[in-house]
């Protein structure tokens, strides 16, 4: 998954195929230990998302492929449970910590650099402050076909995440941002990251640099094909502006050299590299960004290479809105996600055939 960002940042790298002799020597050598392999079995938990952290070496040889489907049965969206509760958060910063059964956590944001208050004049970037949104949790789903607007199926899931988060503020209305990475298949994967803001007033009622740009970005979408975006609106002005505003900063914490070199840490406007769709119901408290990896041939090829390496990579994904005017600077981080040693075949098989949620 993570090598996809190398493509999105416009970097090119060359892979040299080994000679037959080198290949035979490699076949005779024992496989290296993956990073972070567990030395003992973890107890089986409730079947919700990823049930336990596993290594590719823990599986029989015929199942060693990183994208082999799981034999576990499918579940309905209403059956999702086991939210990351308050006990898994740092008492001071409220950041989500890594826990047994998950491949993700909330990294320290201070290592990321963003546009400073005078960036338009001096091009100086500064260390960012605390992220405005907290990571509520993530889900990796195995689905029958790509699903736009996943949030419409996951309203109960989001409600459970907030109820157990310990982040709710009395008298304040929370707001959720969902970033969905649509991984091409078959099997098709949906990686959903839930970022939560305890007070939506920080978006719609704030006279801050972030508020100035966020009010327009998070503006509710009144109809799928109308002004503001949606599944079918890709040419209107607001949709194009969002594509030029939503920004990713990748960071490889631990990865093979070729991955680190390819991914880098270059901020990227994703909407200029791949197709993106936006969903925000007028009466809802969430905003969804769908990133369609299949819209780029290079991204499709690269992610095929990345899936087999994902279980040995630790990488951070930070999201923010680009400030393009003095009133929108300095930039502020929306939120960040750390992905650790993820095993794609551990995805939860999600049955959406009985979902009655409108598109």
N, C-alpha and C positions, 0 to 999 in steps of 0.2 A: 504493500500500500504506500509505503513512504517514498519509494523511488519515484512515484508519480509526481511528487513535488519537484524533482529534478527536471522533469519535462516542463512543468509549469513555469519554472524560473528561466527557461530558455537555454539551459546548459546542455552541452553535448559531450558524451564520453564514448570511448571505444572499448569494446570487450574483445580480448584476444582469446581465440579458441586454443586449447592445449594440443600439443602433438600427440599422436597415438601412444608413444612411449610414456609421455608425461601422464596421459590419461590412465594408462595401465598402472603406473606407479601410484597415482592418486587412488585408484580402486583398491589397491592392496593396502593402503594406509588406513588406520582406524579413523572413524569419524570424530571430529573435534567435539569437545563438550560445548553445548550452547551456553550463552551467557545466562546466568541466573537459574540453572537447572535445579529443581528441588531435589533434595537428598532423601526425602521421605514423602510418603503419600499423604495428601491432605484429605480430610473427611469429606464425603459427598454432601453437598448442601442442597437446598431447594433448587429445582430446575427452573431457573429464571433466565439468566443470561449465561455467562461463562461459569461453569460450575466449579472449576478448579484450574490452577495454573499447571500446564502440562508441557513437557518437552517432546520434540519429535522422536527422541530416543526412547521415550517411555512407551511407544506404540510398536506393534508388530511391524516387521519390515515392509509387508505389503501395504501398510497404511501410512507409510512415512511421508507421503506427499502433503504439502502444506495446505492444499485446498480440497482434500478428500472429504466428502460429506459425512457428517456425524450420523450415527445410527439411532440417536435419540429421537423420540417422536416429536411431532410439531405441537405447539401450544397456541392458544388464542390470545389476542392482545389483552383481553380482560383477565387472563391468568397470570400476567406478569406481576411479580412480587419481589420481595427481597431488596428493597431500596437501600441505598447507602445512607445509613442514619447518622445522627449527630455524634455517635460514639466514634465514628471514623473520621472526624474532623479535628484539625489542630485547634486546641482551646483558644489560642490567641488570634491567629490569622483566619481561622475558619476554613482553611484550605482542606480539600478532600484528600485523605491519605490513601496510600496503596493498601489494599486489604486482600486477604485470601479469597480467591475466587474471581479476581478481577485483573485486568491487564492495563489499567489506566489509573491516573491520579491527577492532582492539580499541582503543577510545578510552581516553584518560587518565580514570580514574574520579573524580578528586578534585573535579571540578566538581559532582558530585551531592551533594545534602543528604539526610540520613536522620534518623530519630528519635534524639535524644540519650539519654543514660543517665537523665535525669529528665524525659523528654518527657511522661509521664502526669500530671506535676504542673505543669510550666511551659510545655509545648507548644513547646519549643525544639528546632530541628533543627540538626545539625552536619554539617560536611563529612565524607563517608565516607572510610574508609581504603582500602587496596588491596582489589581484588576477590578473593574466595576462589577462584573458578574462573577459568581462562584460556579465552579463545576458541580452540578447536581449528581450526575452519573453519566455513563455511556452504555450503549447497547450495540452488539454486533449481531445482526439478523441474517438468516439464510431465508430467502424469499423466492417464490416461483417466477416472478418477473419484476422489473424495476417499478418502484412505487413512488410517484411524486406525492408531495404533501403527506409525509408519514405521520405528522403530528395529529391529523384527524383520526388516526387509529389509536393514538397513544395518550388520549386525554386522561384516562384513569391512571396511567403510568406516571404522567407528570404530576397529577394531584398527589399520588403516593410519595413521590420524591420530595415535594415541598412539605408534606405533613411530617416526614421523618427527618428532614434536613436540619432542624433547629435554627433555620435562617429567617423564618417569618417574623415580621415586625408588626406589633399590634397597631391597628389603624391604617396600615399601609397595604397597598395592592401589589402583589408580586408580578413579575414579568419573566417569561421564559424565551430564550433564543435556542432554536434547534438547528444545528448544522449537520446535514445528512450528506455523507459521501456515498454515492451510488456506484458500486463496484460492478463492472460488467461480468457476465457469465455466459452460459450457465456453469455452475450454480451462481445465481445472483446474490450479492451481499449488500446490505445496508448498514453503514456504520453511523449511528446517531449519537451526537454529543449534545447534552442538555446543559445549558448555561443559564443560571438564574440570577435575577436582580430583585432584591427584597422590596424595593420601592420603585414602581414604574414612573414615579414623578421625576426621577433622575433623568428620564428620557424626555418626557412630554411637558414638564413644568420647570426645567432647569435652565438657568441663564449662564451655563458654563460652556467652554469650548466643545466638550463632548455633546452637550445638549443641543448646541447649534447645528451640528451635523446629524445627530441621532434623530431629531424630530422628523426630518425628511426621510431618512433611511428607513425608519421603523413605521412610517406612515401606513395605516391600515389600507388593505387592498379591497376595494368595494366590489369588484367583479373579476372573474378569471381573465377576461380579455380586455379589461379597461385600463385606464391610467393607473400606474403604480405597479404593474407586473402581473404575476400569476402564471399559470401553466402555459397559456397560449400567447401572452403578450411579451414579445421579446424586442420590439422595435420602438416602443414609446420612450419618451425622454427620461422618465423617472427610472425605468428599468435600465437604460444605458448608464444613467448616473450611478445607480447602485453598483453596476458592474465595474465602474471606475472608482468606487469608494471602498468596497469590502476587500480587506487586505489580510493576507496570511504572512506570518513570519515563521519559517521552519527552523528547527535547531536540532542537530544530531548530538545527543548526549553520549551515546555509546553505539558504535556501528563499525562494520568493516570500512577500511579506508576508501574503497571505491564508492561506497554509499555516502560517506561524509563529503567527499569531494563533489559528487554529483548533486547532492541536495543543497549543500551550502546553507547560508543564513540570509539570503537575499529576500527582502519583502516582495511579495507578489500580489498583483491585483488579479484574483482568480478568474473573474468574469471576462477578462481579456484573453484567457488561455483556454478555458473550457466553458461549456454551456452551463448557465445557472438559472434557476427559477426561484421565485420568492412567493411566500404565502403568509398572509396576515389577515385573518378574518376581522371585520369591523367590530364585532362584539367580543373578540377573543383577547386573551392575555398572553399571546405568544407570537413569535415571528420565526418562520422557517426559511433557511437557505438550502437549496438542493444543488449539489455540485455533481454534474453528470460526467463522470470519467469517460464514459463511452463516446462522448462527443469529440474526442481527440484520438486519432489513430495511434499517435506516438504514445499517448497516455495509456491506451489499452495494451500496447506491446510492453511498455515498461512495467505496468502493474503485474503482468504475467511473470516477469522476472522477480518482482519484489515479493510476491506472496511466499515464495520458498525461503526468503531471507527475513521475513518479518519477525520470526520468532527469536532472532538474535539481535534485534535493534531496539534501542531506547531513543525516542525522539519526542520533541515538544512541538506542538502546533499552537501558535498564539494568533488570536483574531483581533482586528481593530478596524476602525473607520478612518480612512485617510483624510487628513485635514488639508484643504486646498485653498484656504483663505485665512488671513490673520486671526479672525474671530474664532476659527476652528482649531487653533493651536494653543498649547501643545497637544499632541495626540494623547489619547488615553486607551489603555488596553481594555477590550471587552472582556476577554477571558482567555484561558490557556488550558491545554490538555496534554498530559504526558502519556504516551503509549509505550508499554513495556513488554517485550517478548511475546507479542500477540500471536496466537495460533488460529489461523483462519477457520480450520475445521471445527473449532469449538463454538462456532456461531450457533445461536438459538434458532431453530426452525420455527418460523412464525407463519401461522395459517391465517391469511387475510380473506379467504374465500367467503366467510360468513359475515364479514364486516359490512355494516350498512351505512357507514359514514359517507356523506356526500363528498365529491371531489372539491 
